[in-house]
Amino acid sequence: MPVTQTKYEVVIGLEVHAQLKTKTKIFCTCPVDFGAEPNINVCPVCLGMPGVLPVLNKQVVAYAIKTGLALNCKIAKHCKFDRKQYFYPDLPKNYQISQYDQPICLDGYLEVNGVKEKKIGIIRIHMEEDAGKLVHAGSDRLHGSEYSLVDFNRTGTPLIEIVSKPDLRSVEEAKDYAQTLRSILRYLDVCDGNLEEGSMRCDVNISLRPTGSNTFGTRTEIKNVNSFKSLVKALESEIERQTEILDGGRKVIQETRLFDESSGKTISMRSKEEAHDYRYFPEPDLVPLEISEKWINEIKETIPELPHAKKTRYPKEFGLSIEDTKVLIEDRNMAEFYEAVVRLGANPKKATNWLIGPVTAYLKEHKTDIINCCMTPKQLSDLLGLIEKGIINDSIAKTEIIEELLGKGTDAEEIIKQKGLAQITNVNELKEIVKEILEQNPEQLNQLKDGKEKVRGYFVGQIMKKTNGKANPTIVNQLITELSRK
């Protein structure tokens, strides 16, 4: 159940790790390939063998700059890499190459839309390499497993870490922030945002303080939350836990915790580390980065219109509701497909209804997206035009045509011709059918004559059944009105 806070104010900050969509790792030429056989995408560099040297992937820097610009950050003209030292089985070098005191992006913000629009500050964005992965036998976690194996394929995968200010004040705001950030990263095409594959995950910092206080409480960090559902549940669980501690007159301990999916609770992992625990020092095998204004401007030119701008534009330009707009702009490919359909002359609202309704249903069922289906914007625009002209109706388009458009890319007119789906618009032909149905149902006809308009739907249904859904509904309704009065 959602936690309602009145006595305490919630203070939340998120550290989001986003895996960048490069073909190779950050410091070597090993491929980035999710789901590959364990320990095949490795080399002496990412395994930290003696005598090897890292070489920085330029695309990683470009993607970090692009993200920083989209999140209104200042791009550092001079930055460097550092060694973050800790010991864990999946970290082959026993240190991680990251950025500490001179990150590539600083002082940005992201706008979220709760009760009212709000800017969430972003402290920094820095580049770093990912660690490997422990595979626990007999359990999802180390605790309770029979043994653990190490897969180093992920080692050296390029990441950016986006660190927010502690500006989030509710579970809903935190979820909105994470979802908005994911959408922006996908629009930029720098991260695929697949939470289930771990290409976007976040560490959650949370504390409580008495409502009205300006002093932060003691925070705990929840590591590696990898879904929006888990984010909500982890925050609700931790708010409940910290509330009980404070209500009992005890103090919250600063520590790192994990969210356990099975119990729906956070569990203690270790005491919280401070920066000095990692013994940061400048990475000696990489020179500092000097970033030119020219390169920054070139990258700025590649940034597309982002979701926030579309959210402002769509209601004004296309007359859409906020709810419809939000659904359309969640995915960049869907938004661009929609705009292409409207540019070809389709009614904006009808195009929205079709994309949000039957098209999205098909994409979900077939686990694909709009860019990988066979239907083109022109084919959808043509289909909507055929409906508007009365050649076919919505029902036939949804049941007989749309799946073939999406799955095979056959033009709507060709499908109509092959299946004989064109609407019956001949008034004399429909008049005989309507007359027959009315005569076969005298009781319902008398009800209609008495003003019971609900019966009209019965007659329309019977006529559609007899014509296999091909009867033009406008003409049918006109004929029912005309013939029922005789």
Secondary structure, 3 states (H helix, E strand, C coil): CCCCCCCEEEEEEEEEEEECCCCECCCCCCECCCCCCCCCCCCCCCCCCCCCCCCCCHHHHHHHHHHHHHCCCEECCEECCEEEECCCCCCCCCEEEECCCCCCEEEEEEEEECCCEEEEEEEEEEEEECCCEEEEECCCCCCCCCEEEEECCCCCCEEEEEEECCCECCHHHHHHHHHHHHHHHHHHCCCCCCHHHCCEEEEEEEEEEECCCCCCCCCEEEEEECCHHHHHHHHHHHHHHHHHHHHCCCCCCCEEEEEECCCCEEEEEEECCCHHHHCCEECCCCCCEECCHHHHHHHHCCCCCCHHHHHHHHHHHHCCCHHHHHHHHCCHHHHHHHHHHHHCCCCHHHHHHHHHHHHHHHHHHCCCCHHHCCCCHHHHHHHHHHHHCCCCCHHHHHHHHHHHHHHHCCCHHHHHHHHCCCCECCHHHHHHHHHHHHHHCHHHHHHHHCCCCHHHHHHHHHHHHHCCCCECHHHHHHHHHHHHCC
